Amino acid sequence: MAEVSVIIPTYNRANLIKRAISSVARQTFKDLEIIVIDDGSEDDTDKIVQNIADSRIRYKKIDHSGVSRARNEGIKLSRGRWIAFIDSDDEWLDTKIEKQLKYLENHPQYLACHTDEIWIKDGVRINQGKKHKKYAGNFFLPSLKMCLISPSSIIIQRDIFTEIGGFDESFKYVEDYELWLRLTSKYEVGYINEKLVIKYGGHNNQLSSKIDGIEKYRMMALEKFIKNNHSNDLLKGHVDQAFKEYIRKFHIYSLGCLKRGKIKELSKLRHKYEELESLLNNRVNIHSLGTKLSV
């Protein structure tokens, strides 16, 4: 049984998948399995993968369902103690897994660890902005603003998925942001300040390039987090912080709706905001009632 399971979801990337797989196969840490989940590709992805001579590769093709389903399918098939992901358009440096496992051995308080990245867009290396600063430890609060963990950079102990669940397959976008909210609300996450992943952007079928109004989808993730945890006393502070960020995003997106004349969408958004506000107000009232009754 492999120590690390590496999951590669892919869709119509026959021209890129070999680079991703090769970067995993070149890892200095060898005790790993490579699970490629083909999300219903219509190109030659299957031929490319099956022609790579590496016994550690397992390939499964599923009906086209999205990256969340593909990653979850990989988790189900995995057998390793640790699970890592790499998107099929990205690349790892050769020592990534070795350095992460060594870091986790030296920092046993962490059950997950991510790394810094090199960003290349349209063939040109670009710098990350200040807002993309990476963290170690408890960083739920900065994670509310945007996704701070790249799926291609993280390695996670498989037991975590048993507790918090996998990727939410109802999210077409920001599925990673939504999962990291669940992760960072309950666990501290380690960080290696070294660029061990190369992330490529700018190609035609990149999912992130198709998102219209990303804050709307982040608000959906915040809404889910608030609704699922509003009555959890252990996460009360996190829920309050999530709602503050929801309000901030609500104002930004509302202004955009007004500017573009999206009145119906704004009305729906306002209804969701009022629903969450009422939910949290009721929570306060219930807690206050409990305090009064106990006196």
C-alpha positions in Angstrom: 0.0 0.0 0.0 1.4 3.4 -1.0 2.1 6.0 1.6 0.9 8.9 -0.6 -2.0 8.9 -3.1 -1.8 11.6 -5.7 -5.0 12.4 -7.4 -5.1 14.1 -10.8 -8.5 15.2 -12.1 -8.5 16.0 -15.8 -10.8 17.0 -18.6 -9.8 17.4 -22.3 -6.1 18.1 -21.5 -4.4 15.5 -23.6 -1.8 18.1 -24.5 -1.0 18.8 -20.8 -1.7 15.7 -18.8 1.7 14.0 -19.5 3.6 16.9 -18.0 1.6 16.7 -14.8 2.0 13.0 -14.5 5.7 13.1 -15.3 6.3 15.6 -12.5 4.6 13.3 -10.1 6.5 10.3 -11.4 9.8 12.2 -10.9 9.3 12.8 -7.2 12.2 11.9 -5.1 9.8 10.2 -2.7 8.8 7.1 -4.6 6.2 5.3 -2.3 3.1 6.8 -4.0 0.3 5.9 -6.3 -0.9 8.1 -9.1 -4.7 8.2 -9.6 -5.9 9.9 -12.8 -9.6 10.5 -12.9 -10.7 11.4 -16.4 -13.8 13.6 -16.2 -15.3 12.4 -19.5 -12.7 13.7 -21.8 -13.4 13.7 -25.5 -9.8 14.0 -26.7 -6.9 11.5 -26.5 -6.4 11.8 -22.8 -7.0 8.0 -22.3 -4.4 7.0 -24.9 -1.8 9.5 -23.5 -2.2 8.2 -19.9 -2.3 4.5 -20.8 0.9 4.8 -22.8 2.9 6.1 -19.9 5.0 3.2 -18.5 4.6 3.5 -14.8 2.9 0.7 -12.7 1.9 3.2 -10.1 -0.6 4.9 -12.4 -4.3 4.0 -12.0 -6.7 5.4 -14.6 -10.5 5.7 -14.4 -12.8 7.5 -16.7 -16.2 8.8 -15.4 -19.1 10.7 -17.0 -18.4 14.4 -17.2 -19.5 15.7 -13.8 -17.0 18.4 -12.8 -13.7 18.6 -10.9 -15.3 18.0 -7.5 -16.7 14.7 -8.5 -13.4 13.7 -10.1 -11.4 14.5 -7.0 -13.9 12.7 -4.8 -13.7 9.7 -7.0 -10.0 9.7 -6.6 -10.3 9.9 -2.8 -12.6 6.9 -2.8 -10.0 4.9 -4.9 -7.0 6.0 -2.9 -5.2 3.8 -0.5 -2.5 6.0 0.9 -2.2 7.5 4.4 -1.7 10.9 2.8 -3.6 12.4 -0.1 -2.2 15.0 -2.5 -3.8 16.7 -5.5 -2.4 18.1 -8.7 -4.4 19.8 -11.4 -3.7 18.4 -14.8 -2.3 21.7 -16.1 0.1 22.1 -13.2 3.5 20.7 -12.4 5.4 19.7 -9.3 9.1 20.3 -8.5 10.9 17.0 -7.9 11.2 17.2 -4.1 7.7 18.5 -3.3 6.3 15.4 -1.6 9.6 14.5 0.2 9.8 18.0 1.7 6.2 18.0 2.7 6.4 14.7 4.5 9.6 15.7 6.2 7.9 19.0 7.3 4.9 17.1 8.7 7.2 14.7 10.5 8.9 17.7 12.2 5.6 19.4 12.9 3.2 16.7 14.1 0.6 19.2 15.1 -0.3 19.6 11.5 -2.3 17.0 9.5 -2.2 19.0 6.3 0.5 21.2 4.6 0.6 23.5 1.6 3.5 25.2 -0.2 4.3 28.3 -2.2 4.0 28.3 -6.0 5.5 29.7 -9.2 2.8 31.3 -11.4 3.1 31.3 -15.1 0.5 32.9 -17.3 0.6 32.8 -21.1 4.2 31.6 -20.9 5.4 34.5 -18.7 6.2 34.2 -15.0 4.1 36.6 -12.9 4.4 37.8 -9.3 1.8 37.0 -6.7 0.1 40.0 -5.1 0.1 40.8 -1.3 -3.5 39.5 -1.1 -2.2 36.1 -2.0 0.1 35.8 1.0 0.3 32.3 2.3 0.0 31.3 6.0 0.7 28.5 8.5 -1.3 27.6 11.6 -4.8 29.0 12.1 -5.7 31.1 9.1 -9.5 30.7 8.9 -10.0 34.5 9.0 -7.8 35.4 6.0 -9.2 32.4 4.1 -12.6 34.1 4.2 -11.6 36.7 1.6 -10.3 34.3 -1.0 -8.8 30.9 -1.7 -5.4 30.8 -0.1 -4.5 27.1 -0.7 -3.9 25.8 -4.1 -5.2 22.2 -4.5 -2.0 21.4 -6.4 0.1 22.4 -3.4 -1.6 20.6 -0.5 -1.1 17.2 1.1 -3.7 16.1 3.6 -4.0 13.1 6.0 -6.9 11.0 4.6 -8.7 10.8 8.0 -9.5 14.5 7.7 -11.9 13.8 4.8 -13.8 11.3 7.0 -14.5 14.2 9.4 -15.1 17.2 7.2 -16.2 15.5 4.0 -14.8 15.8 0.4 -15.4 18.4 -2.3 -19.0 19.7 -2.6 -20.1 18.4 -6.0 -22.9 21.0 -6.1 -20.2 23.8 -6.5 -19.2 24.3 -10.1 -16.8 27.0 -9.0 -14.8 27.8 -5.8 -15.1 24.2 -4.7 -11.6 24.5 -3.2 -12.5 27.7 -1.3 -15.5 26.0 0.2 -13.6 23.0 1.3 -10.7 25.0 2.8 -13.3 26.9 4.9 -14.3 23.6 6.4 -10.7 22.6 6.8 -9.3 25.8 8.4 -12.3 26.2 10.7 -11.3 22.9 12.5 -7.6 22.3 11.7 -4.3 24.3 11.7 -2.5 23.8 8.4 1.3 23.8 7.9 3.1 25.8 5.2 6.4 25.5 3.5 7.7 28.8 2.3 9.3 27.4 -0.8 8.0 27.3 -4.4 7.4 23.6 -5.0 4.5 23.9 -7.5 4.3 25.5 -11.0 0.8 26.8 -11.8 0.1 27.5 -15.4 -2.6 29.9 -16.5 -4.0 31.5 -19.7 -4.9 28.4 -21.7 -8.4 28.1 -23.3 -10.0 25.4 -21.1 -8.9 26.8 -17.7 -12.0 26.7 -15.4 -11.1 29.9 -13.5 -11.1 31.9 -16.7 -14.8 31.1 -17.2 -16.1 32.4 -13.8 -18.4 35.5 -14.1 -18.5 37.3 -10.7 -16.5 35.0 -8.4 -17.6 36.8 -5.3 -21.2 35.5 -5.9 -19.8 31.9 -5.7 -17.7 32.7 -2.6 -20.9 34.1 -1.0 -22.6 30.7 -1.7 -19.8 29.0 0.1 -20.0 31.4 3.1 -23.8 30.9 3.1 -23.3 27.1 3.3 -20.8 27.4 6.1 -23.0 29.8 8.2 -26.1 27.6 7.8 -24.3 24.4 8.6 -22.5 25.8 11.7 -24.7 28.6 13.1 -25.8 26.5 16.1 -22.3 25.1 16.8 -21.0 26.8 19.9 -17.5 25.7 19.2 -17.6 27.6 15.8 -19.6 30.6 16.9 -16.6 33.0 16.4 -15.9 31.5 13.0 -19.6 31.9 12.0 -19.6 35.5 13.1 -16.5 36.2 11.1 -17.9 34.4 8.0 -21.1 36.6 8.2 -19.0 39.8 8.4 -17.2 38.7 5.3 -20.5 37.8 3.7 -21.8 41.3 4.3 -18.6 42.8 2.8 -19.0 40.7 -0.3 -22.7 41.4 -0.4 -22.1 45.1 -0.6 -19.5 44.7 -3.3 -21.6 42.4 -5.5 -24.8 44.4 -4.9 -23.1 47.5 -6.3 -22.1 45.5 -9.4 -25.7 44.3 -9.8 -27.0 47.8 -9.7 -24.4 49.0 -12.1 -25.3 46.3 -14.6 -29.1 46.5 -14.1 -29.3 42.9 -12.6 -32.3 43.8 -10.4 -33.7 40.3 -10.1 -30.4 38.9 -9.1 -30.0 41.6 -6.5 -33.5 40.9 -5.1 -32.5 37.2 -4.7 -29.3 38.1 -3.1 -31.0 40.5 -0.6 -33.4 37.7 0.3 -30.5 35.3 1.1 -28.8 38.1 3.2 -32.0 38.7 5.2 -32.4 34.9 5.7 -28.9 34.6 7.1 -29.3 37.7 9.3 -32.6 36.2 10.7 -30.9 32.9 11.3 -28.1 34.5 13.3 -30.4 36.8 15.2 -32.5 33.8 16.3 -29.3 32.1 17.4 -28.6 35.1 19.7 -32.1 35.1 21.0 -32.0 31.3 21.8 -28.7 31.7 23.5 -30.0 34.6 25.5 -33.1 32.7 26.5 -30.9 29.8 27.7 -28.9 32.2 29.8 -32.0 33.6 31.4 -33.5 30.2 32.1 -30.3 29.0 33.8 -30.1 32.0 36.2 
